[in-house]
Amino acid sequence: MKIETPTSTAAAANMNTTGGLKGSKDEFLKLFMAQLQHQDPFAPTSGADMVAQLAQLSSVEQAKETNNQLADLAASQSAVANAGLSNLVGRSCSASLGTATLDGKGGMLPPIDLASSSPTKGAAIVVTDAQGKELRRIAIPDGITTTIAAWDGKDSNGNPVKAGTYQLQVDNGQTGSSITGKWSGRVDAVELTTDGPRLRMGGLLLMPADIRTIGTQHGLTGQES
């Protein structure tokens, strides 16, 4: 008859029933020792089972060490990438419209360069919040192919929007071709936020992946909206 105790039962549940080792190395050793102390003397755990459990411990320890090394490598690569972004400070860049973050500090937003291969008609820049609610629709003049637009960081009622993330998209209206829009300005700083590095253009924070050109001024001539 096999003697069962709460400790040995917990050990078995942790190492066998779950199909894998959970917890730290110390927890494993405590459960392993408890299993040895409370095993049935008339039906002890076989040597093969004990070797399998020790091999499992070794495998988990190696996996843990690999994960630690990968985390260190990722941190090192991130530091190098962040240092590289500092080369953009002071340079004129353009960035695609899309997700943009306002920090609410009141800085002016950079201009938006717009270009279309056919004359515009009924087009607009649409600003929405993180929930997809439309806050502002900025009309693009009809009959042009290039222009510079601007968003002052306010909603349709003239109230400044709160700090947060917003989406800017171009509604082509009845324009015969798609209209491309890009932020255009100088990178003032690199800010390391909890969401990752961001490039500051005035009162706007942009993701590095949104940068499209570096070191070239993109001031399109045309009407302002």
N, C-alpha and C positions, 0 to 999 in steps of 0.2 A: 504493500500500500504506500502510495506516494504522499509525503507530508506537504501540504500547501500552507503557506503563510501569506499575510498581506504583502510583505516585502517581496517575496519570491514571485507572487502573482503579479505585482506591479512590474517587476523586472521582465517577466515573460511577456506581459502586455506591451511593454515598451520596445522590446527587442525582437519579438516574434510576430505578435498579432498585427502590429502596424506595418510590418514588412520592411522596416528600415530603422536605422539608428537615429534617434532624436536627442537633442540636448548636447551638453558639452562633454569633454573628455572626462572631467571629474564625475559628472553624473553617471556616465557609462561605467566607470570603475566602481562607484558605490553600488550600482545595481548588480554589477558582475560579482562583487564580493558578497553581496546579500544572497545572490543565487547560490554561490558556493556554500555559504554558511547554513542555508535553510533547505538544501537539496535533500531528497530522500536518501538516507545512507544505504538503503537496500536497492535503490535504482538511481545511482548517481548520474549526473550529466556525462554524456560520452565525451571522450577526448576530441572526437571529430567536431562535435558541436562547439566545444570550447575554442578550438582552433579557428573555427569559422567566425565566432564572435570577435576574437582578437584580430582576425584579418579584416573584419568589418570596421573595427576601431581604427586600424591602420589606414584603411582606405578613406575613411571620413577625415582623419587628421591630414592626410595628403591633399584631399580636396579643399579643406579649410585653408591650408597653407597656400595652395594655388590661387584661391579666391583673394587672399590677402595680397599676394604679389600682383595679381591683376588690378586690384584696387589701387595699389601704389603706382603701378604703371599708368593707369588712367589719370590719377591725380597729377603725375609728372607731365603727361601729355597736355592736360588741361592748362597747367601753369605755363608751358611753352606757348600754347595757342593764345592765351591771354596776353602774354608778353608781346607776341607778334601783332596783336590788334592795336597796340600802342603806336605802331607805325602809321596808323590811319589818322591819328589826332592831328588836326591842323590842315588836313587835305580835303579838297573838294570831292564829294562823292555823290552818287545817285543811288537810290534804293527803291525797290518796287513797292507799290502800295500793297496793302493787305493788313496784317496785324501791326498795330502801333500802340505804344504805351505812353500815356501822359502821366507825369509824376505830380502834377498839380502845383508846381512851383512858379507858374506864371510865365515861363519863357516863351518867346515867340516860336511858332511852328514854321518849319521851312516851306518854301513854295513847292507847288506840284506842277511838274512839266507834263503836258498832255500832247499827244501826237496821234494823228489819224491819216490814213492814206486816201481818204475821201472826205468831203465836207461834212461837218457834224450837223445833226438835226435831232433836237429833242433829247440830247444827252445830258448827263448829270453825274456828279460824284455823290455817292450815297454813304453816309456815315451811320454805322450801327453799333450798339453796345455789345457786351459779351453775351447777352441773351438773344441777340439778333433783332432787337427793337430798333427801328429806324429813328434816328435823332435829328438828322439834318440832310437836306438834299440841296447840293450846290449846282446850280444850272451852268452848263457849258454853252457859250454863245453858238448860235447856228452859223453854218457856212464857213467855218474855219478848219484848218488842218493842224495847226499848232497854236498853243496858247499856254499861259501860265495862270494857274488857279491858286486859290489859297483857302485854308480852313483856319479860322481864328480860335478853334477850340470851344465853340459855343454850339448849343442846340438850336432848333428852329425858333425858339422863343427868345433867343438872345442871351440865354443863361449859360455861364461857363460850365462845362461838363466836369464831373468829378474825376479825380485821379483814377486811372485804371486802364484796361486794355480795350481798344476799339478796332473795328474793321472799316476800311475804306475801299470801296469798289466803284468801278465806272459802269454806269448804266448807259449802254450805247444808244438807247432810244431808237430812232429810225435811221441812224447813220449806216451807210452801206458797208462799212468795215469796222472792225473792233478798234477801240481807242485804248492806247497804252498810257498809263500814268506812273510817274516816278517822283519820289521826293528828291529834292536837289538842294544841297547845302554843304556846309563845312562840318566835319566831325570835331566836336569840341572836347570830348573826353570818352574814355572807356570806363564803364561802371560795372563792377562785379556784383550782380544781384543774386538773390537766392534762386532765381529762375535761370541763372547763367549770365554770361557777359552780355552787355548791351552797349550800343554806340549812341552817344548823345548828339543830337542835332537840335540846338536850341532847347525847346521844351519837350522834345520828342526823344523817346528811347526806342532804338531799332535793333532787331536781331542781326548779328553779323551775316547770317545766311541771306538776308534781304539785299545786301549790297550788290549792285550791278556794275558800277564803274568806279574807278579810283583815280584820283589825280586829274580829272577832266571836268571843267566847268560846263554844266549843261543848262545854259540860260537860253531857252527858246524865245524867239520874238513873237509877238502877237498881242491879242487883247487880254486883259485881265478880267477875271470874273470874281 
